[in-house]
Amino acid sequence: MTTVLPAPVAVPALQRVRARWAWGLGAVAVLAWSLVGAKLLSGNVVNPAGSAQFGRFASAALSPALDRPFLGVLASSVLITVAYAALGAALAVALGALGAVAVARTTWGRRRLGWALSRGVLAVPRGLHEAVWGLLLVNLLGLDPWVGVLAIGIPYGAVTAKVFADLVDEVPRGGQEALLATGVGRLPAALYGLLPPASGGLLAYSFYRLECAIRSAVVLGLIGAGGLGYQLSLSFSALRWDEVWSAVYALSALCVLAVVAGRAVRRRLAAPRSSADRLRRDPALTAAVLVTLAGVAWSWWYLAVSPATLVSDRTGQQLAYVLRAAWPPDTDGPFLREVGTAAVDTVQMSVIAIALATVGAVLLAGVAASPAGRVSLPRRLAGIAVRLALLVLRAVPPPVWALVLLFVLLPGVLPGALALGVYTLGVLGRLAAEATEELDPRPRDALAALGARPVAGWLYGVLPAATGPVLAFALYRWEVAIRDTVLVGLLGAGGLGALLASRLARFDWGAVTTVLVALVLLTVAVDLVSARARAALR
């Protein structure tokens, strides 16, 4: 009797299917737990008294403030925001270039422990949102322009160092090994053997960081750094909804310019090159780099940044005082329980936000994706409208969405989660649309040739293939959402952000240290879970 054994690949395939089901059921359970914690399934979360104010806010979108004095103030705010973004991004790229040398696998070779420890050090600045850095730096430097620049440059520098190191590590080692074989030192071999092939990716990511820095500069403006964020805060406090919408539209236009410029540079870099030195000789890329450097120099002059502030006696004395007061951390039992409760609220807030954004991105990705070939005018107009709506969603910072939602919702985890979800939908919707555009169109075309309706073509020809990339993007955004919960928490939405704001207001530096440690540990934990979930999706 012959026994037929299953193919060897069946067991790993079955294990992958079971792992995906386990992760899926776990995600549903965590979402249900988060909804219960936000009191969405039980309890009153609606504030009916605020519906009239919300209606006035929404109707003002059609009549923004366009008077000359306010437009002059708005233009000045735009310049301040651009200046902070340019200097912050420049500092991030400089710190990233230096840090990449310290955390690249190429630097450590076979010393895996040193490499792991160096990567772990980056988790501290990466784990704290730029708004947290801004609040901490205000206590050290006062209302100095360095606060906004460093608050963007430090966390972005840590992220950039990790990305730069990964880009360098992925470059073929042939050039470096040839230089090492001739007796050249490890540092010169890395500079001349690895950096030239990686220069395209490094430059593309640098321009992407500039796009992100603009949004961060607006967020820092909400906590007093000036610029568009500060003007948004003033107009919102005065209930001048026409001015709020003018600031929102100005911010959206600024984001469009940044995205278009960044995409143009990245597409230029991705274009086929006829020679290895095409990058250096490309006039468009050379002009982009020169304009960026000129913008950094102008920003330095416009903000009147002075290095003397960083080395002044007052800064040194304040730093010494804060460090002494911040150690040891507060480990009192009741306070640790309060930190644990706030951490649970933070996780629940981020889970609801990502679930909302993922569902919305899946529903809108097909419409938002740029259609291939000839399509009807209504379809094209619908795509443009959805893309513009997604742009506005991600242009407005989460704290502003939280303030709007607090008109119709009671304070708590839910308004913060929905504010983050709306903002993340703007980001994730764009990523999902781009992923949809890159899919193979043949399955949908085949269904259309058989007479299937567009909806059926989307459900059976596009959605199955787009699910993996969209979920991977959603897991990446979950890591970001954990850090962004601090923003809405500062407005009273709960979580570790609200606890941090209350302790900073009391100058309770020991408790501040404890909350910051909890934030970093929570960020690292979410990074690990997200990485395992993405591995299960592959």
BELURMO-V151253 format. One record per residue. N is the residue number from 1. RES is the residue in one letter. PSI is psi in whole degrees, -180 to 180 (999 if undefined). Layout:
# BELURMO-V151253
((N | RES | PSI) (N | RES | PSI))
This chain:
# BELURMO-V151253
((1 | M | 131) (2 | T | 129) (3 | T | 125) (4 | V | 119) (5 | L | 147) (6 | P | 158) (7 | A | 146) (8 | P | -28) (9 | V | -11) (10 | A | -39) (11 | V | -51) (12 | P | -39) (13 | A | -43) (14 | L | -40) (15 | Q | -40) (16 | R | -41) (17 | V | -44) (18 | R | -40) (19 | A | -41) (20 | R | -39) (21 | W | -41) (22 | A | -46) (23 | W | -39) (24 | G | -47) (25 | L | -38) (26 | G | -40) (27 | A | -41) (28 | V | -42) (29 | A | -43) (30 | V | -38) (31 | L | -44) (32 | A | -42) (33 | W | -39) (34 | S | -40) (35 | L | -38) (36 | V | -42) (37 | G | -31) (38 | A | 1) (39 | K | 25) (40 | L | -32) (41 | L | -11) (42 | S | 129) (43 | G | 163) (44 | N | 122) (45 | V | -3) (46 | V | 141) (47 | N | 91) (48 | P | -27) (49 | A | -20) (50 | G | 1) (51 | S | -36) (52 | A | -43) (53 | Q | -38) (54 | F | -39) (55 | G | -40) (56 | R | -39) (57 | F | -45) (58 | A | -41) (59 | S | -26) (60 | A | -12) (61 | A | -25) (62 | L | -7) (63 | S | 67) (64 | P | 160) (65 | A | 126) (66 | L | 15) (67 | D | 151) (68 | R | -45) (69 | P | -43) (70 | F | -37) (71 | L | -34) (72 | G | -43) (73 | V | -40) (74 | L | -41) (75 | A | -41) (76 | S | -39) (77 | S | -37) (78 | V | -43) (79 | L | -42) (80 | I | -44) (81 | T | -44) (82 | V | -40) (83 | A | -45) (84 | Y | -41) (85 | A | -42) (86 | A | -47) (87 | L | -40) (88 | G | -43) (89 | A | -39) (90 | A | -43) (91 | L | -40) (92 | A | -42) (93 | V | -40) (94 | A | -47) (95 | L | -38) (96 | G | -39) (97 | A | -42) (98 | L | -43) (99 | G | -30) (100 | A | -35) (101 | V | -35) (102 | A | -23) (103 | V | 2) (104 | A | 145) (105 | R | -33) (106 | T | -36) (107 | T | -41) (108 | W | -20) (109 | G | -124) (110 | R | 1) (111 | R | 80) (112 | R | -33) (113 | L | -45) (114 | G | -40) (115 | W | -43) (116 | A | -41) (117 | L | -40) (118 | S | -39) (119 | R | -36) (120 | G | -34) (121 | V | -36) (122 | L | -20) (123 | A | -26) (124 | V | -58) (125 | P | -31) (126 | R | -31) (127 | G | -13) (128 | L | 128) (129 | H | 154) (130 | E | -28) (131 | A | -37) (132 | V | -44) (133 | W | -39) (134 | G | -44) (135 | L | -39) (136 | L | -42) (137 | L | -28) (138 | V | -36) (139 | N | -21) (140 | L | -42) (141 | L | -8) (142 | G | -159) (143 | L | 68) (144 | D | 147) (145 | P | -25) (146 | W | -25) (147 | V | -51) (148 | G | -40) (149 | V | -49) (150 | L | -36) (151 | A | -31) (152 | I | -45) (153 | G | -38) (154 | I | -57) (155 | P | -39) (156 | Y | -32) (157 | G | -40) (158 | A | -43) (159 | V | -43) (160 | T | -39) (161 | A | -42) (162 | K | -45) (163 | V | -44) (164 | F | -43) (165 | A | -41) (166 | D | -40) (167 | L | -42) (168 | V | -39) (169 | D | -25) (170 | E | -6) (171 | V | 140) (172 | P | 139) (173 | R | 5) (174 | G | -46) (175 | G | -42) (176 | Q | -44) (177 | E | -35) (178 | A | -41) (179 | L | -40) (180 | L | -35) (181 | A | -25) (182 | T | 2) (183 | G | 6) (184 | V | 146) (185 | G | 166) (186 | R | -41) (187 | L | -51) (188 | P | -35) (189 | A | -39) (190 | A | -41) (191 | L | -42) (192 | Y | -19) (193 | G | -24) (194 | L | -39) (195 | L | -43) (196 | P | -47) (197 | P | -27) (198 | A | -2) (199 | S | -35) (200 | G | -49) (201 | G | -38) (202 | L | -43) (203 | L | -42) (204 | A | -44) (205 | Y | -32) (206 | S | -42) (207 | F | -32) (208 | Y | -39) (209 | R | -33) (210 | L | -40) (211 | E | -47) (212 | C | -36) (213 | A | -30) (214 | I | -45) (215 | R | -38) (216 | S | -37) (217 | A | -35) (218 | V | -43) (219 | V | -43) (220 | L | -30) (221 | G | -30) (222 | L | -22) (223 | I | 19) (224 | G | 7) (225 | A | -7) (226 | G | 177) (227 | G | -161) (228 | L | -37) (229 | G | -42) (230 | Y | -41) (231 | Q | -39) (232 | L | -45) (233 | S | -44) (234 | L | -46) (235 | S | -37) (236 | F | -42) (237 | S | -34) (238 | A | 2) (239 | L | 33) (240 | R | 83) (241 | W | -31) (242 | D | -37) (243 | E | -37) (244 | V | -46) (245 | W | -33) (246 | S | -42) (247 | A | -38) (248 | V | -43) (249 | Y | -38) (250 | A | -41) (251 | L | -40) (252 | S | -42) (253 | A | -39) (254 | L | -41) (255 | C | -38) (256 | V | -45) (257 | L | -43) (258 | A | -43) (259 | V | -43) (260 | V | -44) (261 | A | -44) (262 | G | -42) (263 | R | -39) (264 | A | -42) (265 | V | -45) (266 | R | -37) (267 | R | -37) (268 | R | -39) (269 | L | -32) (270 | A | -12) (271 | A | 146) (272 | P | 140) (273 | R | 141) (274 | S | -18) (275 | S | 162) (276 | A | -23) (277 | D | 18) (278 | R | -37) (279 | L | -44) (280 | R | -31) (281 | R | -4) (282 | D | 115) (283 | P | -35) (284 | A | -45) (285 | L | -39) (286 | T | -42) (287 | A | -40) (288 | A | -43) (289 | V | -43) (290 | L | -41) (291 | V | -40) (292 | T | -45) (293 | L | -39) (294 | A | -38) (295 | G | -38) (296 | V | -44) (297 | A | -43) (298 | W | -41) (299 | S | -41) (300 | W | -43) (301 | W | -42) (302 | Y | -40) (303 | L | -9) (304 | A | 50) (305 | V | 132) (306 | S | 121) (307 | P | -21) (308 | A | -27) (309 | T | -38) (310 | L | -25) (311 | V | 15) (312 | S | 159) (313 | D | -39) (314 | R | -44) (315 | T | -44) (316 | G | -43) (317 | Q | -42) (318 | Q | -40) (319 | L | -44) (320 | A | -41) (321 | Y | -46) (322 | V | -42) (323 | L | -41) (324 | R | -41) (325 | A | -25) (326 | A | -8) (327 | W | 133) (328 | P | 161) (329 | P | 160) (330 | D | 115) (331 | T | 25) (332 | D | 139) (333 | G | -54) (334 | P | -37) (335 | F | -39) (336 | L | -36) (337 | R | -36) (338 | E | -40) (339 | V | -42) (340 | G | -43) (341 | T | -43) (342 | A | -36) (343 | A | -39) (344 | V | -45) (345 | D | -39) (346 | T | -46) (347 | V | -45) (348 | Q | -39) (349 | M | -45) (350 | S | -37) (351 | V | -45) (352 | I | -41) (353 | A | -47) (354 | I | -38) (355 | A | -46) (356 | L | -46) (357 | A | -38) (358 | T | -46) (359 | V | -45) (360 | G | -40) (361 | A | -40) (362 | V | -41) (363 | L | -32) (364 | L | -14) (365 | A | -40) (366 | G | -38) (367 | V | -38) (368 | A | -25) (369 | A | 139) (370 | S | 122) (371 | P | 144) (372 | A | 137) (373 | G | -164) (374 | R | 132) (375 | V | 168) (376 | S | 157) (377 | L | -43) (378 | P | -39) (379 | R | -42) (380 | R | -41) (381 | L | -38) (382 | A | -40) (383 | G | -42) (384 | I | -43) (385 | A | -43) (386 | V | -41) (387 | R | -38) (388 | L | -40) (389 | A | -42) (390 | L | -36) (391 | L | -44) (392 | V | -39) (393 | L | -42) (394 | R | -14) (395 | A | -34) (396 | V | 126) (397 | P | 151) (398 | P | -38) (399 | P | -35) (400 | V | -43) (401 | W | -37) (402 | A | -43) (403 | L | -39) (404 | V | -46) (405 | L | -25) (406 | L | -9) (407 | F | -38) (408 | V | -3) (409 | L | 149) (410 | L | 151) (411 | P | 144) (412 | G | -162) (413 | V | -36) (414 | L | -51) (415 | P | -36) (416 | G | -42) (417 | A | -43) (418 | L | -38) (419 | A | -45) (420 | L | -36) (421 | G | -42) (422 | V | -47) (423 | Y | -45) (424 | T | -31) (425 | L | -39) (426 | G | -39) (427 | V | -49) (428 | L | -33) (429 | G | -40) (430 | R | -45) (431 | L | -40) (432 | A | -39) (433 | A | -43) (434 | E | -39) (435 | A | -37) (436 | T | -39) (437 | E | -30) (438 | E | -3) (439 | L | 158) (440 | D | 120) (441 | P | -7) (442 | R | -40) (443 | P | -43) (444 | R | -39) (445 | D | -38) (446 | A | -41) (447 | L | -39) (448 | A | -37) (449 | A | -27) (450 | L | -1) (451 | G | 8) (452 | A | 146) (453 | R | 160) (454 | P | -37) (455 | V | -43) (456 | A | -39) (457 | G | -37) (458 | W | -44) (459 | L | -40) (460 | Y | -20) (461 | G | -21) (462 | V | -49) (463 | L | -45) (464 | P | -40) (465 | A | -28) (466 | A | -16) (467 | T | -46) (468 | G | -54) (469 | P | -39) (470 | V | -42) (471 | L | -37) (472 | A | -44) (473 | F | -40) (474 | A | -40) (475 | L | -38) (476 | Y | -44) (477 | R | -25) (478 | W | -40) (479 | E | -41) (480 | V | -38) (481 | A | -34) (482 | I | -43) (483 | R | -35) (484 | D | -18) (485 | T | -25) (486 | V | -37) (487 | L | -53) (488 | V | -27) (489 | G | -32) (490 | L | -21) (491 | L | 7) (492 | G | 12) (493 | A | -1) (494 | G | -176) (495 | G | -172) (496 | L | -27) (497 | G | -45) (498 | A | -40) (499 | L | -40) (500 | L | -43) (501 | A | -42) (502 | S | -39) (503 | R | -34) (504 | L | -38) (505 | A | -29) (506 | R | -3) (507 | F | 36) (508 | D | 83) (509 | W | -30) (510 | G | -42) (511 | A | -36) (512 | V | -43) (513 | T | -43) (514 | T | -44) (515 | V | -40) (516 | L | -40) (517 | V | -42) (518 | A | -40) (519 | L | -45) (520 | V | -46) (521 | L | -39) (522 | L | -40) (523 | T | -44) (524 | V | -42) (525 | A | -43) (526 | V | -39) (527 | D | -44) (528 | L | -45) (529 | V | -43) (530 | S | -42) (531 | A | -41) (532 | R | -39) (533 | A | -40) (534 | R | -36) (535 | A | -36) (536 | A | -25) (537 | L | -19) (538 | R | 999))
